[in-house]
Amino acid sequence: MLTFGERVVKIALAIPKGRVTTYGRIARAAGGGNMASQSITGILSRAWDNGEKDIPFHRIVYADGRVWIDAKHRKDRLKRYAEEGIILDRHHRIVNFPDILLELN
């Protein structure tokens, strides 16, 4: 049986190109409770540090469609969004968020 962290990584790796999902949806699909969404970034960062380099961090967004972009990752993230046809507004929200949101079970 997979641990919560292993399920989180498996779900993140399965997000297809051109689609996004939220931290909360990943947490719920992995079997976590209400506060589990706060642990998703840490779990995925540890997996990255341990060698899982295919994690599509850019496809995991906030529940309101905002994306996380910092100065260090800005150029790469914007390039990835453009390559996948994900359009952001000036507030870093996905324009067609409902259309590309991946619901998880």
N, C-alpha and C positions, 0 to 999 in steps of 0.2 A: 504494500500500500504506500502510495506517495505521501510525503509530508505536505503541509500547506505550502511551504516555500517551493517545493518541487512542482506542485500543481500550478502555482503562480507563473513560474518560468515556462512551463509547458503551454499554458494559455497564451502568454505574451508572444511566444515564438509562433503561434498559430494565427496571429492577426495578419490577414492578407494585405498585400500592397493596395494602396488606394482606399483603405478602410481604417477606421480608428475605433477605439473603445475607451472606456473610462477606468480610472483607478478603482472606483466602487464596483463596477461590473466585474472586473477581474477578481476582486476580493470575494464577492458573493459567489461567483462561479467556482472559485477554489475552495469554498466552504467556510469562509471567514465571517465573522460577525460585523456589527455596525462600525466598529472602529478599525477594522482590518485594512481598509483602504489606505490608511496612513502608513502602513508597513510595506506597501508594494514597491515603492522606489528603493527602499533599503534592501529588500530581498533581491530585486533585479540587479542592483549595483554590486551586491556580494557575488551573485552568479557571474556577472561580467568580470569582476576581479578574479574569479576562480576559473576563467577561461571561456565562458559562454559569450562569444563576441557577436552573435547574430541577433541579439535582443533589439527589437525595433522600438526603442524608447520614444521616438517621434510619433508613433501610432497610439500612444497612451496619453490621454488628455483629461482635462477637468470636466466635470459633469455639465458645465455650461458651454462646452465647446472651445474653451480657451486652451491654448497650447503653452507649454513652458519653454521659454527661450531665454538663455542668458548670453552674455557677451561672448563667452568662450565658445559656445556651440551654435551661435546665431547663424553664421554663414552656412554651415553644414546642414542645420535643420531646415532653413529656408530652401536650400537646394533639394533636399529630400522631399519636402512638401511639393515643390514645383514638379519634380520628376514623377510623383505619384498622382498629380492632378488635384492635390488638396489645396484649396484656395483660402488664404487668410485675409481678414480685414485689417484695418490699421490698429485694432486693439488686440491683435493676435488671436482672434476667434475664427473658427472654421466657418466659412460662408454657408456651405451646404451640409452642415453638421448632421441634421436628421437623416439625410440621404446616404451618408457614408458611415453612420454609427453602426457598429457591429454589436448586436445584442448577444449576450452569452447566456447559456443555460447552466 
